Amino acid sequence: MDIDKYEEAALIAQKISFAFEDEYHDKERRKMFYTFFSRYLLRVDPEGTLAPYDALILLWRTYPDEFAHMLKEMTAKGLIPD
């Protein structure tokens, strides 16, 4: 595994996790995050027991194309900065 790609994925996962925490108070935005988490993260964490950051890293490691697609969608919806 390329350490540079791992570092980049970790930074993206951290950015998503921080954005989720920052927007948690906003009911509509929180609902949007949950929609994305349900669509993408439940595939790698069906029990929903992992923290979002850990599930995001697992998604990246297991299904990198889906991770990239999720990132693109979340950015387009304005949930995370470019």
Chimera marker file (.cmm) of the C-alpha trace (Angstrom):
<marker_set name="trace">
<marker id="1" x="0.000" y="0.000" z="0.000" r="1" g="1" b="0" radius="0.5"/>
<marker id="2" x="1.344" y="3.399" z="-1.012" r="1" g="1" b="0" radius="0.5"/>
<marker id="3" x="1.892" y="5.444" z="2.163" r="1" g="1" b="0" radius="0.5"/>
<marker id="4" x="1.220" y="8.722" z="0.336" r="1" g="1" b="0" radius="0.5"/>
<marker id="5" x="-2.200" y="7.495" z="-0.774" r="1" g="1" b="0" radius="0.5"/>
<marker id="6" x="-2.926" y="6.254" z="2.731" r="1" g="1" b="0" radius="0.5"/>
<marker id="7" x="-1.990" y="9.644" z="4.167" r="1" g="1" b="0" radius="0.5"/>
<marker id="8" x="-4.206" y="11.419" z="1.629" r="1" g="1" b="0" radius="0.5"/>
<marker id="9" x="-7.142" y="9.109" z="2.403" r="1" g="1" b="0" radius="0.5"/>
<marker id="10" x="-6.617" y="9.647" z="6.133" r="1" g="1" b="0" radius="0.5"/>
<marker id="11" x="-6.674" y="13.424" z="5.684" r="1" g="1" b="0" radius="0.5"/>
<marker id="12" x="-9.865" y="13.206" z="3.610" r="1" g="1" b="0" radius="0.5"/>
<marker id="13" x="-11.504" y="10.931" z="6.185" r="1" g="1" b="0" radius="0.5"/>
<marker id="14" x="-10.494" y="13.381" z="8.903" r="1" g="1" b="0" radius="0.5"/>
<marker id="15" x="-11.925" y="16.292" z="6.899" r="1" g="1" b="0" radius="0.5"/>
<marker id="16" x="-15.248" y="14.459" z="6.506" r="1" g="1" b="0" radius="0.5"/>
<marker id="17" x="-15.334" y="13.514" z="10.197" r="1" g="1" b="0" radius="0.5"/>
<marker id="18" x="-14.608" y="17.080" z="11.290" r="1" g="1" b="0" radius="0.5"/>
<marker id="19" x="-17.219" y="18.479" z="8.903" r="1" g="1" b="0" radius="0.5"/>
<marker id="20" x="-19.765" y="16.015" z="10.308" r="1" g="1" b="0" radius="0.5"/>
<marker id="21" x="-18.963" y="17.103" z="13.858" r="1" g="1" b="0" radius="0.5"/>
<marker id="22" x="-19.085" y="20.790" z="12.917" r="1" g="1" b="0" radius="0.5"/>
<marker id="23" x="-22.446" y="20.430" z="11.160" r="1" g="1" b="0" radius="0.5"/>
<marker id="24" x="-24.031" y="18.071" z="13.674" r="1" g="1" b="0" radius="0.5"/>
<marker id="25" x="-26.113" y="20.854" z="15.220" r="1" g="1" b="0" radius="0.5"/>
<marker id="26" x="-27.793" y="21.565" z="11.849" r="1" g="1" b="0" radius="0.5"/>
<marker id="27" x="-30.577" y="19.001" z="11.536" r="1" g="1" b="0" radius="0.5"/>
<marker id="28" x="-30.770" y="19.094" z="7.717" r="1" g="1" b="0" radius="0.5"/>
<marker id="29" x="-27.022" y="18.843" z="7.164" r="1" g="1" b="0" radius="0.5"/>
<marker id="30" x="-26.734" y="16.085" z="9.761" r="1" g="1" b="0" radius="0.5"/>
<marker id="31" x="-29.452" y="14.198" z="7.866" r="1" g="1" b="0" radius="0.5"/>
<marker id="32" x="-27.453" y="14.592" z="4.638" r="1" g="1" b="0" radius="0.5"/>
<marker id="33" x="-24.348" y="13.156" z="6.319" r="1" g="1" b="0" radius="0.5"/>
<marker id="34" x="-26.373" y="10.222" z="7.644" r="1" g="1" b="0" radius="0.5"/>
<marker id="35" x="-27.735" y="9.603" z="4.152" r="1" g="1" b="0" radius="0.5"/>
<marker id="36" x="-24.202" y="9.368" z="2.749" r="1" g="1" b="0" radius="0.5"/>
<marker id="37" x="-22.979" y="7.295" z="5.677" r="1" g="1" b="0" radius="0.5"/>
<marker id="38" x="-25.886" y="4.871" z="5.240" r="1" g="1" b="0" radius="0.5"/>
<marker id="39" x="-25.340" y="4.608" z="1.499" r="1" g="1" b="0" radius="0.5"/>
<marker id="40" x="-21.597" y="4.037" z="1.637" r="1" g="1" b="0" radius="0.5"/>
<marker id="41" x="-20.371" y="3.111" z="5.104" r="1" g="1" b="0" radius="0.5"/>
<marker id="42" x="-22.909" y="0.444" z="6.004" r="1" g="1" b="0" radius="0.5"/>
<marker id="43" x="-21.386" y="-1.691" z="3.268" r="1" g="1" b="0" radius="0.5"/>
<marker id="44" x="-18.147" y="-1.944" z="5.257" r="1" g="1" b="0" radius="0.5"/>
<marker id="45" x="-19.691" y="-1.525" z="8.712" r="1" g="1" b="0" radius="0.5"/>
<marker id="46" x="-23.160" y="-3.121" z="8.596" r="1" g="1" b="0" radius="0.5"/>
<marker id="47" x="-23.537" y="-2.995" z="12.372" r="1" g="1" b="0" radius="0.5"/>
<marker id="48" x="-22.684" y="0.720" z="12.436" r="1" g="1" b="0" radius="0.5"/>
<marker id="49" x="-20.261" y="0.215" z="15.299" r="1" g="1" b="0" radius="0.5"/>
<marker id="50" x="-17.231" y="2.028" z="13.886" r="1" g="1" b="0" radius="0.5"/>
<marker id="51" x="-16.587" y="5.729" z="14.280" r="1" g="1" b="0" radius="0.5"/>
<marker id="52" x="-17.127" y="7.561" z="10.970" r="1" g="1" b="0" radius="0.5"/>
<marker id="53" x="-13.372" y="8.099" z="10.527" r="1" g="1" b="0" radius="0.5"/>
<marker id="54" x="-12.610" y="4.386" z="10.920" r="1" g="1" b="0" radius="0.5"/>
<marker id="55" x="-15.447" y="3.363" z="8.601" r="1" g="1" b="0" radius="0.5"/>
<marker id="56" x="-14.252" y="5.886" z="6.006" r="1" g="1" b="0" radius="0.5"/>
<marker id="57" x="-10.736" y="4.438" z="6.084" r="1" g="1" b="0" radius="0.5"/>
<marker id="58" x="-12.158" y="0.924" z="5.767" r="1" g="1" b="0" radius="0.5"/>
<marker id="59" x="-14.283" y="2.050" z="2.809" r="1" g="1" b="0" radius="0.5"/>
<marker id="60" x="-11.191" y="3.539" z="1.156" r="1" g="1" b="0" radius="0.5"/>
<marker id="61" x="-9.185" y="0.376" z="1.704" r="1" g="1" b="0" radius="0.5"/>
<marker id="62" x="-11.960" y="-1.966" z="0.561" r="1" g="1" b="0" radius="0.5"/>
<marker id="63" x="-13.797" y="0.024" z="-2.120" r="1" g="1" b="0" radius="0.5"/>
<marker id="64" x="-11.601" y="2.949" z="-3.215" r="1" g="1" b="0" radius="0.5"/>
<marker id="65" x="-13.832" y="3.830" z="-6.177" r="1" g="1" b="0" radius="0.5"/>
<marker id="66" x="-16.871" y="4.177" z="-3.924" r="1" g="1" b="0" radius="0.5"/>
<marker id="67" x="-14.833" y="6.276" z="-1.507" r="1" g="1" b="0" radius="0.5"/>
<marker id="68" x="-13.896" y="8.618" z="-4.373" r="1" g="1" b="0" radius="0.5"/>
<marker id="69" x="-17.505" y="8.766" z="-5.574" r="1" g="1" b="0" radius="0.5"/>
<marker id="70" x="-18.761" y="9.567" z="-2.067" r="1" g="1" b="0" radius="0.5"/>
<marker id="71" x="-16.170" y="12.305" z="-1.726" r="1" g="1" b="0" radius="0.5"/>
<marker id="72" x="-17.228" y="13.813" z="-5.044" r="1" g="1" b="0" radius="0.5"/>
<marker id="73" x="-20.910" y="13.751" z="-4.056" r="1" g="1" b="0" radius="0.5"/>
<marker id="74" x="-20.280" y="15.227" z="-0.609" r="1" g="1" b="0" radius="0.5"/>
<marker id="75" x="-18.189" y="18.018" z="-2.105" r="1" g="1" b="0" radius="0.5"/>
<marker id="76" x="-20.875" y="18.749" z="-4.705" r="1" g="1" b="0" radius="0.5"/>
<marker id="77" x="-23.518" y="18.992" z="-1.956" r="1" g="1" b="0" radius="0.5"/>
<marker id="78" x="-21.292" y="21.411" z="-0.018" r="1" g="1" b="0" radius="0.5"/>
<marker id="79" x="-20.896" y="19.123" z="2.977" r="1" g="1" b="0" radius="0.5"/>
<marker id="80" x="-17.123" y="19.285" z="2.821" r="1" g="1" b="0" radius="0.5"/>
<marker id="81" x="-14.798" y="21.902" z="1.364" r="1" g="1" b="0" radius="0.5"/>
<marker id="82" x="-12.861" y="21.258" z="-1.838" r="1" g="1" b="0" radius="0.5"/>
<link id1="1" id2="2" r="1" g="1" b="0" radius="0.2"/>
<link id1="2" id2="3" r="1" g="1" b="0" radius="0.2"/>
<link id1="3" id2="4" r="1" g="1" b="0" radius="0.2"/>
<link id1="4" id2="5" r="1" g="1" b="0" radius="0.2"/>
<link id1="5" id2="6" r="1" g="1" b="0" radius="0.2"/>
<link id1="6" id2="7" r="1" g="1" b="0" radius="0.2"/>
<link id1="7" id2="8" r="1" g="1" b="0" radius="0.2"/>
<link id1="8" id2="9" r="1" g="1" b="0" radius="0.2"/>
<link id1="9" id2="10" r="1" g="1" b="0" radius="0.2"/>
<link id1="10" id2="11" r="1" g="1" b="0" radius="0.2"/>
<link id1="11" id2="12" r="1" g="1" b="0" radius="0.2"/>
<link id1="12" id2="13" r="1" g="1" b="0" radius="0.2"/>
<link id1="13" id2="14" r="1" g="1" b="0" radius="0.2"/>
<link id1="14" id2="15" r="1" g="1" b="0" radius="0.2"/>
<link id1="15" id2="16" r="1" g="1" b="0" radius="0.2"/>
<link id1="16" id2="17" r="1" g="1" b="0" radius="0.2"/>
<link id1="17" id2="18" r="1" g="1" b="0" radius="0.2"/>
<link id1="18" id2="19" r="1" g="1" b="0" radius="0.2"/>
<link id1="19" id2="20" r="1" g="1" b="0" radius="0.2"/>
<link id1="20" id2="21" r="1" g="1" b="0" radius="0.2"/>
<link id1="21" id2="22" r="1" g="1" b="0" radius="0.2"/>
<link id1="22" id2="23" r="1" g="1" b="0" radius="0.2"/>
<link id1="23" id2="24" r="1" g="1" b="0" radius="0.2"/>
<link id1="24" id2="25" r="1" g="1" b="0" radius="0.2"/>
<link id1="25" id2="26" r="1" g="1" b="0" radius="0.2"/>
<link id1="26" id2="27" r="1" g="1" b="0" radius="0.2"/>
<link id1="27" id2="28" r="1" g="1" b="0" radius="0.2"/>
<link id1="28" id2="29" r="1" g="1" b="0" radius="0.2"/>
<link id1="29" id2="30" r="1" g="1" b="0" radius="0.2"/>
<link id1="30" id2="31" r="1" g="1" b="0" radius="0.2"/>
<link id1="31" id2="32" r="1" g="1" b="0" radius="0.2"/>
<link id1="32" id2="33" r="1" g="1" b="0" radius="0.2"/>
<link id1="33" id2="34" r="1" g="1" b="0" radius="0.2"/>
<link id1="34" id2="35" r="1" g="1" b="0" radius="0.2"/>
<link id1="35" id2="36" r="1" g="1" b="0" radius="0.2"/>
<link id1="36" id2="37" r="1" g="1" b="0" radius="0.2"/>
<link id1="37" id2="38" r="1" g="1" b="0" radius="0.2"/>
<link id1="38" id2="39" r="1" g="1" b="0" radius="0.2"/>
<link id1="39" id2="40" r="1" g="1" b="0" radius="0.2"/>
<link id1="40" id2="41" r="1" g="1" b="0" radius="0.2"/>
<link id1="41" id2="42" r="1" g="1" b="0" radius="0.2"/>
<link id1="42" id2="43" r="1" g="1" b="0" radius="0.2"/>
<link id1="43" id2="44" r="1" g="1" b="0" radius="0.2"/>
<link id1="44" id2="45" r="1" g="1" b="0" radius="0.2"/>
<link id1="45" id2="46" r="1" g="1" b="0" radius="0.2"/>
<link id1="46" id2="47" r="1" g="1" b="0" radius="0.2"/>
<link id1="47" id2="48" r="1" g="1" b="0" radius="0.2"/>
<link id1="48" id2="49" r="1" g="1" b="0" radius="0.2"/>
<link id1="49" id2="50" r="1" g="1" b="0" radius="0.2"/>
<link id1="50" id2="51" r="1" g="1" b="0" radius="0.2"/>
<link id1="51" id2="52" r="1" g="1" b="0" radius="0.2"/>
<link id1="52" id2="53" r="1" g="1" b="0" radius="0.2"/>
<link id1="53" id2="54" r="1" g="1" b="0" radius="0.2"/>
<link id1="54" id2="55" r="1" g="1" b="0" radius="0.2"/>
<link id1="55" id2="56" r="1" g="1" b="0" radius="0.2"/>
<link id1="56" id2="57" r="1" g="1" b="0" radius="0.2"/>
<link id1="57" id2="58" r="1" g="1" b="0" radius="0.2"/>
<link id1="58" id2="59" r="1" g="1" b="0" radius="0.2"/>
<link id1="59" id2="60" r="1" g="1" b="0" radius="0.2"/>
<link id1="60" id2="61" r="1" g="1" b="0" radius="0.2"/>
<link id1="61" id2="62" r="1" g="1" b="0" radius="0.2"/>
<link id1="62" id2="63" r="1" g="1" b="0" radius="0.2"/>
<link id1="63" id2="64" r="1" g="1" b="0" radius="0.2"/>
<link id1="64" id2="65" r="1" g="1" b="0" radius="0.2"/>
<link id1="65" id2="66" r="1" g="1" b="0" radius="0.2"/>
<link id1="66" id2="67" r="1" g="1" b="0" radius="0.2"/>
<link id1="67" id2="68" r="1" g="1" b="0" radius="0.2"/>
<link id1="68" id2="69" r="1" g="1" b="0" radius="0.2"/>
<link id1="69" id2="70" r="1" g="1" b="0" radius="0.2"/>
<link id1="70" id2="71" r="1" g="1" b="0" radius="0.2"/>
<link id1="71" id2="72" r="1" g="1" b="0" radius="0.2"/>
<link id1="72" id2="73" r="1" g="1" b="0" radius="0.2"/>
<link id1="73" id2="74" r="1" g="1" b="0" radius="0.2"/>
<link id1="74" id2="75" r="1" g="1" b="0" radius="0.2"/>
<link id1="75" id2="76" r="1" g="1" b="0" radius="0.2"/>
<link id1="76" id2="77" r="1" g="1" b="0" radius="0.2"/>
<link id1="77" id2="78" r="1" g="1" b="0" radius="0.2"/>
<link id1="78" id2="79" r="1" g="1" b="0" radius="0.2"/>
<link id1="79" id2="80" r="1" g="1" b="0" radius="0.2"/>
<link id1="80" id2="81" r="1" g="1" b="0" radius="0.2"/>
<link id1="81" id2="82" r="1" g="1" b="0" radius="0.2"/>
</marker_set>
